[in-house]
C-alpha cells in the first residue's frame, strides 16, 4: 500500500469515527456551527470526489476490458464460441478484394504507393496472360493496348492501366468520389477486373465485390469452445465478475455525488443501490460448477451426408440451485449444424437434468467433439464461472472403399518393371525407330532396314521402369478456399474448403494406384506434418486411407502457421526417392502453389498437377471471382508452359474421371 | 423525457432491438436524475430508480443471453429467476437504506454529516482495488 493511500485510509477512518461520535452524542459539536465557505466547500469537494471515483471506476473497467482483449487475442479471438458454424473459408479472390479494399485515401500522399503499384502489376500480368492466350495478340501488343486503353469500352477500366497510380481529379470528381466513399483508384481496379473477366470470356462481372466476400470481410470467425479460454495450465476454468457491479456502482457514485453537491437527500439515497450490489457481489459465493455433462450421438459412424442427432444433457450434481446455466457444445469444425442449436440456457435445481438435441450433417473425416463450455452465474449475474467439461465423443465418417471400375484389382505382384513407361529405351515392346547414334548397342540396330536402305537406324522399346508415386495434397492455409462460393450467397451457410475435395481426389488416386500395383505414398504440403513414403501392401494402404480421413493436416481447420513452399518441397523430396512421380493436388489459389510444383520438377521428380477448381460451383459475380479465375488460369498456363501436365478438375464431376486419367498417364492437360 | 424513454425501451424490449435499448435506459435514468435535482421526495425517487434499474438489468441480461445462446432456445426460466431475484435484492437494499434514512434524519449536526461523507469517500478512494 502506497504512502498516499495509507494517508487517505487514516483520514477516512478518523473522519468516519468523528462522524459516528457526533451522531452518537450531538452535544459535542453544539458549539461548532459552520457558515459560509467552510460549510459549502467540503460538501462540494466530497461531491466532486464521488463523481471522480465513478469516472475512474468506469475508466478502469474500460481499460481492463481492453487489456483483457489484447491479452486474449494472442490465443483466442475473445468472442463467445459459435460452434454451430464452420470456420469461414474465404471465397476465391477474397485476397484480391481485400487488397482493393485496403486502398485508402491516405496512402495517396506517399511518394511511392507500393500497394497500388503491386495491385496494378498483378492485374496487368493477369490481363496480359488472359488477353494474349491462344491465337490472341502478342503480349507486346496487349501491353500496348493496355497502355492506350483500346482493350475495353469502359473508360474507368482503361484508366486503371493508362492513368496514374494516384489519379488527379477535378474538384467535382473528388467530391463525387468522397460521397461514394471509394477511392477512385480502387473503383478503377474493380472496373478493370470486371472488364477483364468479360473480355476473357468469364461472363459478366459486377464491378463490386460479391456478397460472400463482403460477409467474409466483416465477419467474426467462428470460435471453437476449445479455443475460447486462454491457453495455459488452469485454462479449463475461469471465474470472473461481470461488468454489472461496476456499472451500478459507478452510476450510484455519480448520482450520489450529484446529490451531495445539490443537497438533495433523495439523490444521495440512490447510492444505496450501488452499496447493495457491491455488498451482494462480496457476499455471494462463486457460482457452482457441479454439473455433469453427457453427450450421445445417434450414429457414431455415419455415411457422408447422413444426419446425426446429438443429444447433450446436463445434470446439476451439486446441492445448490443453478440460477443461470448456459451451455455451448463443442461441435467439431467439420460438422455443420443443420437443425436445432448446440447452445441452451436454463435454470436447474439440484439433481435435475436438462438436455438439448440438435442435428449435424456428417462430412468425411474423424470428428472429435471439443469440450462443452458451461457458464454458470449467480442469480443476479454479478459473478460467472466458465468451465470446459470434457466428454469424449468422436463421429467417424469414412466414405466406403472406392468400388473400382474394371473388375477386381490386379492380384499379381509388380516387382521390377511391370508398368510401362513412356521413355524409349531397352525393353520388349516396340516404341519407335530413330536414327543411329554412335554408342547404340548393336543388338538394337535395325539390320533389315540397313540391308534395304543402307542406313543405320536404332529401334527403341518402351523402357520398363518401376514407378513410384507420391500424392501431395496442398493443404496450406491459402488452399483453404471455399469451393461452393460460401454457400447461398447470404453468407449464412456452411462452406466447404476445396482442400476437402482435393483430399477426396487423393483418396481415389491412392486406391487407383494401389489396384494398379504401383507403390504409392502420401504427403501434405502444410505446416502440420503428414508424410507417408511410397509403399505397398494392405497395411500401408490402410494407413494411407486412415491418414486421409483422420490426419489433422488434411482436416477442416486451416493450419495456423505459414509454410515456405520451397522448403516444404525440399523436405518431402529428401524423404522419397529421386525418381518418384509426384501428383500434386492443389487448387492453385496462389503463386506459391505454382512454385511448389516447379520445385518438385526442379528436384527431378516427374510432376503432374491435379487442380480442383474452387470456382466450379460458385455463383458469385463480383469482380474478385473474375480475377481469381483469371489468375488461376494463368497459373495453369504457366505450369503447362514449364512442361508440367496440369489438369483442371471440376469437383462436381465424378472422381472416377480423375482417377482414370490419373492411372493412365500423368493427368492430361486439357 | 421520461415518456420518450419508456417508449423507446418498450420498443426495444418488445422487438429485441438492442440499439434502441441503451438510449431508452439513458433517457429514463436522465429523467430520474432530473427529478431528483428538482426535488422529488426520496421514496418516489427511490421507487423510480428501482424500476429503471430493474429494466436495465433485465434488458442487459436478456440481450446477453441472446448474444451468447441465440434467440431460438426458450429462456423464460432463467430470465424469470434472474428478474425475480434482482427485484428482491434491490428492493431489500433500498428498503433497508430508506428505513435507516427515515429513522435518523432530523436534528443532527451538519458537521457530523460532513465528517461521515468525507470519511466514506476517503475510504472508498483508499480501499479501491
Interface residues (C-beta under 8 A of the other chain):
Chain A: X5 X6 X8 X9 X11 X12 X13 X14 X15 X16 X17 X18 X19 X20 X22 X23 X26 X29 X30 X32 X34 X39 X42 X43 X46 X49 X50 X53 X56 X57 X80 X244 X248 X251 X253 X255 X258 X259 X260 X262 X264 X265 X266 X267 X269 X270 X272 X273 X275 X276 X277 X279 X280 X323 X324 X325 X326 X328 X340 X341 X343 X344 X345 X346 X347 X356 X375 X379 X380 X381
Chain B: X29 X32 X33 X36 X37 X39 X40 X41 X42 X45 X46 X49 X50 X53 X57 X60 X61 X64 X65 X67 X68 X69 X70 X72 X73 X75 X77 X78 X81 X82 X85 X86 X89 X90 X92 X93 X94 X97 X98 X101 X104 X105 X107 X108 X109 X110 X111 X112 X113 X114 X115 X116 X117 X118 X119 X120 X121 X122 X123 X124 X125 X126 X127 X128
